[in-house]
Amino acid sequence: MNRLKLKKVRYIRRRMRVKSKLRTNTKRPRMCISRSNKNFYVQIIDDSKGHTLVSASTLEKDFPITRNLSNKAAARELGKIIAQRAVAKNIKQVVFDRNGYLYHGKIKEFADSARENGLEF
């Protein structure tokens, strides 16, 4: 196998391992993060109903950072925005679905910022 295929296989295994642990806790909504090379996206999802309760991304027009939307500063700002929107809708406790990404760098900055601004996970 080539390196790219092995990397994708490892990512899919991590993702399935994380998701299998999250499915057991259905009392809290799930905060799912995904990222591309240029942007971050986050949703708070009620899995029992299958509805998105709150969402935010770096593609929104009112996002405060205009350059380099995929760095740690953008992740920190996105964590702040999603926490404020969730608290406004009376959502304080969530389950963090890192979606197979390693808890390091941008993902860690996002999570720390969300915790600082009122979310518990």
N, C-alpha and C positions, 0 to 999 in steps of 0.2 A: 504494500500500500504506500501511496505517496504521503508526504507530510500533511498536506491540506486535508486529505480525507481522514487521517488519524485525528487531526485537530477537531474536525466536525464530529466525529464519533465520540470523542471525549466530552465535547460540549453537550451532545444529546444525552449521554449517560448522566452527566451532572444535572441536567435539566430534569430528567425523569426522576432522579433520586430526590431532588428538592421538591418536586410536585407531589410525589407519593407521600411525603411527610406532611405537606400542607393540607391534603385532602381530609385528614383526620380531624382537623379543627375547623368546623363549619359555623361556629358561633360568632366568629369575628369576620368582618369583611377582609378581603385579600388585597394588598397593595402590590401590584405587579409592575415591574419596571422593565422596559426594553430600550435598547439603544442601537443606533446605527453609527456609522463612522462620523456623521455630521450632527446628529440630534439625539435627544433623550425624550422618552415618552413614559408617562406613568398614569395608571388608572387604579382607582379603588373600586373593587368589584364585589357585589353580593352574590356569591356562588349559589345560594339556595334559590334565588329568583332568576339569576342569570342577567342581572342588570349592572351597568356601570353607574356608580353613585357620583364619583368625582373623577375628573381627568385633567391633566395638564401636560404641556410639552413645550419644548424650546421653539417650536414653529409658530406659536401664537404671536399675534401682532403686538400685544402689550408686554411681551417678555423683555425685561430690562436690559439684558446683555445683547448687544447687536453683532458682535464679532466672536468667532470661535465658540460656537454653541455646543461643543462636545468636550470642553475641558472641565476641570474640577470646580471652577468658579460657577459655571453654568449649572453643574449638578447641585452645588450648594444652594443656588438661587431657586432651582426647581423644587428642591426639598422644602424650602421655606414656603413657596407658593402652594404646593399640594397640602402642606400641613395647615395653612391658614384656611384654605377652602374646605378641608375636612372638618376642622373645628367649627367653622361657620355652619356646617350641616350637622353638627352634633355627633361627629364620628371622632372618637378619641383613641380607641384601641383597634389595631389592625394586625394582620399577619403579613410579614414581609416576604414577598415572593421575588427572590433575586433572579429568577428565571434562568438559572444555570450559569450566570456570570459569577466570577470569583468575587468574594467580599473583600475588595481591595481597590484603592485608587478612587475612581469616580463613583463607584457604587457605594463605597464606604462614606465618602463625602456627602452623598445624597442622603444616606440613612442617618448620619449624624445630624445633619441639618433638619431633617424631618422630626427627629427626636427632640432637638432643642426648641422647636417651635410648637410642641404640644402633642405630637403623636406618640403613642406607647406601643412598642413591639419588641 
